[in-house]
């Protein structure tokens, strides 16, 4: 199981692939990663992909924190 720092790094890698809204801050990414305890890389990838699908379904121009 990844450490908190590893989880944050994995989340960063996945988010770098997405079009994020400008209101996405480093602090929000840290807060999200704290809620991912127990998630492995595949789980985080799936979560990011789901956020992307939701953003597309809502005709958003980018993934936001609310997705």
N, C-alpha and C positions, 0 to 999 in steps of 0.2 A: 504494500500500500504506500502511495507517495506521501512524503512529508508535506507540511503546509506550504513550504517554499517550493517544493516540486509541483504541487498542485497549482500554485500561482503561475509558475513557469509554463506549465502545460496549458493553462487557460490563456496566457499571453500568446502562446504559439497559435492556438486556435482562433483567438480574436483577431490576430494579425491578418488572417485570411478573409475576414469579413469587412463589409462596409459598415463602420460604426458611426453613430451620430456624434456630433461634436460635443455633446454634453456628457459623454462617457469619460470619467476621470480615473486616474490611477487609484484613488481612494475607493471608488466604487468597485474596481476590479479586485482590490484587496478584500473588500467586504464580501463580494461574491465568492471568492476563493475560500474564505473562512466557512462558508455554508456548504462547501463541497467535501467536507471530511468524509473519507470512506470511498470517494469516487476515484476510479482509475482513469487512465488516459482515454480509453474508449468511451467511458461514461461522459467525460467532459466534452469530447468530440461530438457525441450525440446531442448533448445539451445545447451546444453552440449551433449545430445544424438545425435543431428544432427552433431555436430563436430566429434563425434565418428564414425558415419556412413560415413562421408566424408573421415576421415582418413583410414577407412577400404577399401573404394572404391579406394583410391589412393595407397593402399598397404603400407601405412606408418606403422612403428612399434609403433608409439605413436601419440597422439594428440598434435599438435603444435599450437602456437599462430595464425598461418595463417589459421587454420581450423576454 
